[in-house]
Amino acid sequence: MKTRLFTFLTWLWLLALAVLVTIYVAWLIYPLEVDWLHLTNQVIITKQDLLKNFNSLMFYLTNPFSSNLSMPDFPSSKDGLQHFRDVKHLFHLTQAVFVILLVPAWRFLKNSRAEKSLFLHQRAFAIAALAPIFIGFATLFIGFDNFFTLFHQVLFPGATNWLFNPATDPIIWVLPEEFFLHCFLIFFIIYELIMWSLVFSGKKQFSQYLKNNPNKSESRK
């Protein structure tokens, strides 16, 4: 029971890690997104000013000590500000999970590698790796628009303030759905790399275990 709990907590920490890496990578590549998606065609400000506004938004969302959102070129409605507060709370929850579970998860992974017991948790990490793949196939079937809606309905139950009106929250013009699609793809790649690296490390350990214990190999036949 204790081992299963630590396996779950480690997965939760790795999930938080993947989310945080995605957030900061998306922040870093946004200047490229501005060019790829021709976002300056949607607004009447320069790319430099657009990036200043986006940086203000991301700083507000990721900094626990930032309490006020100020985007000089993008006014926000009451509902828009509330949605950004909700997003900010989710970001900080992810940061808290990462920090709180950092030591136990790191020790679990370190001990599992040192004791050559990572393969004992291989199935759990494989299931964790396969789940987003199934979700990805489902997304291809229902379309990203519907998935994006379901995603918001799950994370913000009962709320509709995430449906921005461009007239009152013009920031939505420079945060198109394509940008969020790229964010999901970044998360998918990072998360899958983490999970499958653990799965294959476990397989390698198991192969080494059978090599060092031939009697165990024979008993499995």
N, C-alpha and C positions, 0 to 999 in steps of 0.2 A: 504493500500500500504506500509506504514512504517513497519507494523508488518510482512508482507511478506518479505520485504527486510532484516529485522533483523533475520527472520527465515533462510533465505538463507545464510546470513553471518555467522550465528551460525553453520549451516551445513558445510560451507566452513572451518570454524575454526576446527570443529571436524574432518573433513577429513584430514586437515593438521596435527592435533594431531595424528591421526591413522598412517599416513605416517611416521612421525618423530619417534613415538614409534617403528614402524616396523624397521626402519633403525637402531636404537640403539639396539634393541633386536637381529636383525640379526648379528650385530657386536659382541654382547656378546656371541652368540651361535656358531659363526664361528669355534672356537676350537673344538666343538663337530662335526660340519660338516666335518672338516678335517678327523676325524676318521670315521664317518658314510659313507662318500663318498670315503674313501681311497685316499685322494688327494695327500698324500706324495708319492704314487706310480706313480704319473704323473710328478713329478719333482725330481731333484737330490739334494735337500736341505732338511734339517731337519724340523720337525714340528715347532720348535721354530723360525727358520729363516723365515719360511713361514708366521707365525703369525706376525713377525716384519714387513714384507713386506705388509701384509694385513692391519695392523694397520696404516702404513704410507699412504696407499691408502685411508682408511676411514677418517683419520685425515685431509688429503687434501680435500676430498669431503665435509666434514661437518664443517670445520673451515673457516670462511670468511676471516681470516687473513693469511691463507696459500695460497701462490700464485704459488708454484712450487711443482710438484709431483716428488718424488724421491723414487724409489723402487730399492734398491741395487742389488737384485738378479733377477730383471725382467726388461729388457730394454723395451722401448715403442717406437712405430713409431709415426710419425707426426699425422697420422689419429687417432691413439689410444689416444694420448694426447689430441687431439681436442675433442674426444668423452667424455673423462673424464672431460674436461672443461664444456662440455654441461651438463653432469650429475651434476656437481658441481653447475652450475647455477640453475638447477631445485631444488636441495636440498636447496640452499639459498633462492629461491623463496618460497619454502614451509616454511622455517624458518621465513621469513618475514611475510607471511600471518598469521602464528601462533602468532607472536608477535604483529602485528598491530591489529588483531581482538580479541586478548586475553581479553581486558577489556570489549568491547561491548558484546561479546559473553557470557562472564561470568556473566555480569549484566543481560543479557536477560534470561539466564537459572536460575539465582538466583531469579529474579523477578517473573518468570513464576512459580517457585516452591512456592515462598512466597505467591503469589496471587492465587495459585491453578488453574492456567490457562494453564498449560502445555498441557492439553488434547486438547486445541484449535489448537495445532500444531501437534497433533498426526498423522494425515494423511500424512503430509509432511515428517515426520521422518520415517513413515512406507514405503513410496515410496522410500526414500533414502536407507532404509535397504533392500528393495526387489531388487533394481537395480543390486547390485553385485551378488545376487543369480541367476538372469537371465543370467548375464554375465558368471557365473560359469558353468551353464548348457550348454551355448553356447560353452564354452571352452571344456567341455567334448565331445561335438559333433564334433568340428573341430580339437581337439587335442591341447595340450599345445604348441607344436612347432609352429603351425600356429598362435595361440593367442600371443605368445611371439614376433613373427614377426610383427603382427598387432600393438601390444603395442608399439614397437619401431618406427614403421612408423607413428603412431599418435603423439608420444612425440618428435620425431626427423624427421619432414617432409622433404623429399628430401635428407636426409643424408643416407649414406651407411657405414660411418666409424665405426658404432657399430658392423659390421660384422668383428670381429677380425681375423687376420691371425696368427695362433700359431707360425709361423716362425718369425714374426716381433713383435708380442705382446704375449709372452708366458704366461702372467698373465691369459689368458683365460683358460689355463689348470686347474687352481685352482679356477675358477669361472664358474663351469659347469651349465648347464641349470637346473639340479636338485636343485642346491642351490637357484636359483631364484624362482623355483617352491615353495620351502619351504618359501621363503620370501613372496610370494603372499598369501600363506596359512596363515601365521602369520598376514598379513595385514587384510585378510578376517575375521579372528576370532576377532581381536581387533576392527575392524570397526563395525562388526555386533553386538558385545557385547555392544558397545557404543550406537548404534542406537536403538537396541531393548530394552535396559534399559530405554531409553527415551520414547519409545512407551508404555511399560508396566507401567512406572510411570504415563504417561498420562491417561492410562486406569484406574489406581488406583484412580487418582484424579477425573476422570469422575464418577466412581462408588460412590465415596464419595460425589460428587456434587449432584448426583441423590438421594442419601440417605438423604442429608440435605435439598433437595428441592423436596419433593414427588410430588408436583403439576406439576413440569417440566416432571417428569417421566410419569405421567398420560397423559399429553398432547402429548407425543410422541407416544402413543398407537393408 
